[in-house]
């Protein structure tokens, strides 16, 4: 990748994290906590960003494992949770991370950037690690999204049918589609096409 492009990519991430660090945890995380009937208060935050969801989960009595591919994100979380033994943060990808047995896995706005070639195996690793009665809460990129093609890194867009197939056997608690023009957190215009899902793994 040309140096100029790489610098622009890093600047975009830096602006994103400056905005994200003050952001509150996702409402879907609250919903997922309420639905977790596994009895296991262990959570994984995939693409943990600046740690807003992890901070909330600690308050709810969870042991939290978070990972992110971006070194700046990981550095922010290490500093933020330096004195919080309930949080373990590592730099990793979806494909490399070793998923522990968990009652809750969240992947908010992060599975967009999972390796599309390995997505089937990644999803198998995620769902296998969720114990019975546990919950998945996350977002998937739809095929109409601006980033579904031509983005500066690989993305993993899926159709609604594809996503519903992923949750075969799960009890879907919430399924929301967003397909509209909007802006990113740093104010850049784009078309959003996403599916947000909260689902329970059956006992």
C-alpha positions as CSV (number, residue, x, y, z in Angstrom):
1,X,0.0,0.0,0.0
2,X,1.4,3.5,-0.9
3,X,2.7,5.4,2.2
4,X,0.2,8.2,1.5
5,X,-2.7,5.9,1.6
6,X,-1.5,4.2,4.7
7,X,-1.1,7.5,6.5
8,X,-4.6,8.5,5.5
9,X,-5.9,5.3,6.8
10,X,-4.2,5.8,10.2
11,X,-5.4,9.4,10.4
12,X,-9.0,8.2,9.9
13,X,-8.6,5.6,12.7
14,X,-7.1,8.2,15.0
15,X,-10.0,10.6,14.4
16,X,-12.4,7.7,14.9
17,X,-10.9,6.8,18.3
18,X,-10.8,10.4,19.5
19,X,-14.6,10.5,18.9
20,X,-15.3,7.0,20.1
21,X,-13.5,7.2,23.5
22,X,-16.3,9.4,24.8
23,X,-19.1,7.3,23.4
24,X,-21.4,5.4,25.7
25,X,-21.8,1.6,25.5
26,X,-24.3,0.2,22.9
27,X,-27.9,-0.3,23.9
28,X,-27.7,-3.7,22.3
29,X,-25.1,-4.7,24.9
30,X,-27.6,-3.9,27.6
31,X,-30.2,-6.0,25.9
32,X,-27.7,-8.9,25.4
33,X,-26.8,-8.9,29.1
34,X,-30.5,-9.1,30.1
35,X,-30.9,-12.1,27.7
36,X,-27.9,-14.0,29.0
37,X,-29.3,-17.0,30.9
38,X,-26.2,-19.2,30.6
39,X,-25.0,-18.5,34.2
40,X,-21.6,-17.7,32.7
41,X,-20.5,-14.0,33.2
42,X,-17.7,-14.2,30.7
43,X,-17.8,-11.9,27.7
44,X,-15.8,-11.3,24.5
45,X,-15.8,-8.0,22.8
46,X,-14.7,-8.5,19.2
47,X,-13.2,-5.3,17.8
48,X,-13.3,-3.6,21.3
49,X,-12.4,-0.1,20.0
50,X,-11.9,2.2,23.0
51,X,-13.6,-0.1,25.5
52,X,-17.0,1.5,26.1
53,X,-18.8,-1.8,26.1
54,X,-16.2,-3.5,28.1
55,X,-16.5,-0.9,30.8
56,X,-20.2,-1.5,31.0
57,X,-19.8,-5.2,31.1
58,X,-17.4,-5.0,34.0
59,X,-20.0,-2.9,35.9
60,X,-22.4,-5.8,35.3
61,X,-20.0,-8.3,36.9
62,X,-18.4,-9.8,33.8
63,X,-14.9,-11.0,33.1
64,X,-14.2,-9.5,29.7
65,X,-11.8,-10.5,26.9
66,X,-11.4,-7.9,24.3
67,X,-9.4,-7.8,21.1
68,X,-8.8,-5.3,18.3
69,X,-6.6,-5.3,15.2
70,X,-5.6,-1.7,15.6
71,X,-2.6,-1.1,17.9
72,X,-3.9,2.4,18.9
73,X,-7.2,0.9,20.1
74,X,-5.3,-1.7,22.1
75,X,-3.0,0.9,23.7
76,X,-6.0,3.0,24.7
77,X,-7.7,0.0,26.3
78,X,-4.6,-1.1,28.1
79,X,-4.3,2.3,29.7
80,X,-8.0,2.6,30.4
81,X,-8.2,-0.8,32.1
82,X,-4.7,-0.9,33.6
83,X,-6.2,-1.3,37.1
84,X,-9.2,-3.5,36.1
85,X,-8.2,-7.1,36.5
86,X,-11.6,-8.3,35.1
87,X,-10.5,-7.0,31.6
88,X,-8.0,-8.8,29.3
89,X,-7.2,-7.0,26.0
90,X,-5.1,-8.3,23.2
91,X,-4.2,-7.3,19.7
92,X,-5.7,-9.8,17.3
93,X,-7.9,-10.5,14.3
94,X,-11.1,-12.4,14.2
95,X,-9.3,-15.3,12.6
96,X,-6.4,-15.5,15.1
97,X,-8.2,-14.9,18.3
98,X,-8.7,-17.9,20.6
99,X,-12.3,-17.6,21.8
100,X,-12.9,-18.7,25.4
101,X,-16.1,-20.3,26.5
102,X,-18.4,-17.3,27.0
103,X,-21.9,-16.3,28.0
104,X,-21.9,-13.3,25.8
105,X,-20.0,-12.3,22.6
106,X,-20.4,-8.9,21.1
107,X,-19.2,-7.7,17.7
108,X,-20.6,-4.2,17.1
109,X,-19.5,-2.7,13.8
110,X,-16.5,-5.0,13.6
111,X,-17.5,-8.1,11.7
112,X,-17.7,-5.7,8.7
113,X,-13.9,-6.1,8.5
114,X,-13.5,-9.8,9.1
115,X,-11.7,-11.7,6.4
116,X,-14.5,-12.7,4.0
117,X,-12.7,-15.8,2.8
118,X,-12.4,-17.1,6.3
119,X,-15.8,-15.9,7.6
120,X,-17.4,-19.3,7.7
121,X,-14.6,-20.6,10.0
122,X,-14.6,-17.5,12.1
123,X,-18.4,-17.7,12.7
124,X,-18.0,-21.4,13.6
125,X,-15.3,-20.4,16.2
126,X,-17.6,-17.7,17.6
127,X,-20.7,-19.8,17.9
128,X,-18.9,-22.8,19.3
129,X,-17.5,-20.7,22.1
130,X,-21.0,-19.4,23.2
131,X,-22.3,-21.7,25.9
132,X,-26.0,-22.8,25.9
133,X,-28.2,-20.0,27.0
134,X,-25.5,-17.5,26.0
135,X,-26.0,-14.5,23.7
136,X,-24.5,-13.1,20.5
137,X,-24.9,-9.4,19.8
138,X,-23.4,-7.8,16.7
139,X,-23.6,-6.1,13.4
140,X,-23.2,-7.3,9.8
141,X,-22.6,-5.3,6.7
142,X,-25.2,-5.5,4.0
143,X,-24.6,-5.7,0.3
144,X,-25.8,-2.1,-0.4
145,X,-23.3,-0.5,2.0
146,X,-20.8,2.0,0.5
147,X,-17.9,-0.2,1.9
148,X,-19.2,-3.4,0.5
149,X,-16.9,-3.0,-2.5
150,X,-13.9,-0.8,-3.3
151,X,-13.0,-0.1,0.4
152,X,-9.3,0.2,1.2
153,X,-9.4,-3.1,3.0
154,X,-11.4,-6.3,2.6
155,X,-15.0,-6.3,3.9
156,X,-17.5,-9.0,4.5
157,X,-20.9,-7.9,3.2
158,X,-23.8,-10.4,3.5
159,X,-27.4,-10.6,2.3
160,X,-30.3,-10.9,4.8
161,X,-30.7,-14.5,3.8
162,X,-27.0,-15.2,4.5
163,X,-27.3,-13.7,8.0
164,X,-30.5,-15.5,8.9
165,X,-28.7,-18.7,7.8
166,X,-25.9,-18.0,10.3
167,X,-28.4,-17.9,13.1
168,X,-30.1,-21.2,12.2
169,X,-30.9,-22.8,15.5
170,X,-30.6,-19.6,17.5
171,X,-33.5,-17.7,19.0
172,X,-33.4,-14.3,17.4
173,X,-34.4,-11.6,20.0
174,X,-33.7,-8.6,17.8
175,X,-33.1,-8.2,14.1
176,X,-32.8,-4.7,12.7
177,X,-31.9,-3.5,9.2
178,X,-30.5,-0.1,8.4
179,X,-30.4,0.9,4.7
180,X,-30.0,4.7,4.3
181,X,-27.5,7.5,3.6
182,X,-25.7,8.8,6.7
183,X,-22.3,9.8,8.1
184,X,-19.5,8.0,9.9
185,X,-18.5,8.9,13.4
186,X,-16.0,11.4,12.1
187,X,-18.6,13.1,9.8
188,X,-17.8,11.5,6.4
189,X,-20.9,10.8,4.2
190,X,-21.6,7.2,3.3
191,X,-24.5,4.8,2.6
192,X,-25.1,2.5,5.5
193,X,-26.5,-0.9,5.0
194,X,-26.3,-3.0,8.2
195,X,-28.1,-5.7,10.1
196,X,-28.0,-5.7,13.9
197,X,-28.7,-9.0,15.6
198,X,-29.2,-10.2,19.2
199,X,-29.7,-13.9,19.4
200,X,-29.6,-16.6,22.1
201,X,-27.9,-20.0,21.7
202,X,-30.5,-22.6,22.8
203,X,-30.0,-24.8,25.8
